[in-house]
Amino acid sequence: MVKVKYTRWSRFGNHLFTYCIGRILAERFGYHLNAEAKGADIEKYIHNFPNFKEKVNGKIIKEPEFNVAHSPQELSHRINEVQYNPRKLIVQGEFQRYEYYQPHKKNIKEWLNFNKPSPQAGHNDLVIHIRIGDFKNHGWLLPFSFYEKCIDHAKPSKIYLVTDSPKDSYFSQFDKYNHEIISESPWDDFTFISSSAQICVANSTFSWWAGFLSNASKIYAPLFYPRYPYGPSTLVDHYVWDEKRYHYVSFDEPYPFC
């Protein structure tokens, strides 16, 4: 059995990583999956994914329990152990390394398939996601130079700025561009981004998933992996190395969080 536990301090994007690693493990070992989302942030969104299953039938092993590790080395080691010693797997935390998901990306995009609205942005427009809110409070906001480089490369007819804080002074830097600010519900913003042809994602898991699950022909992303809020880490690496539509952009300013 695989039991998925969503951390209460995390939100939708982080929970998608946790869910996917749990379902991958359940299908690999033929285990029963229990990924009940009641009370977690992801609960508000799962009805939009018709193939999202909170429970998948399979073998039920109640003990011994085994906490699945985050680091690549530990995760690989523990998976090897489970092959020979069946046990209940507890999946909790943020498994944010693309290498875990790359071999399963076809299945993941099926599990998380959703109806995308007709794109509101034109084919030559650029949709930029900018997370302000808590990121600005923590000093995690990307420097304007990153977005400027993306715009210079894309040369869009118009820019759409999708954000959770539409009145923030940060957006005055975009006044020289033909732009429009979009700020609706989280799900509406997610689908607006995902339905667009050219996307510039921010340093957030919400943004990463909106890009990854999209059919966009170009996705601009900040080049700063692997890093973590408190310094270098092997726990986080969102770099999508096997899709030509991704364009990674560097910036010069010091930045503490990736």
Buried (B, 14 or more C-beta within 10 A) or exposed (E): BBBBBBBEEBBBBBBBBBBBBBBBBBBEBEBBBBBBBEEBBBBBBBEBBEEBBBEBEBEEBEEEEBEBBBEBEEBEEBBEEBEEEBBBBBBBBBBBBBEBBEEBBEBBEEBBBBEBEEBBBBEEBBBBBBBBEEBBEEEBBBBBBBBBBBBEBBEBEBBBBBBBBBEBEBBEEBEEBEBEBBBEEBBEBBBBBBBBBBBBBBBBBBBBBBBBBBEBEBBBBBEBBBBBEEEEBEBBBBBBEEEEBBBBBEBEEEBEBB
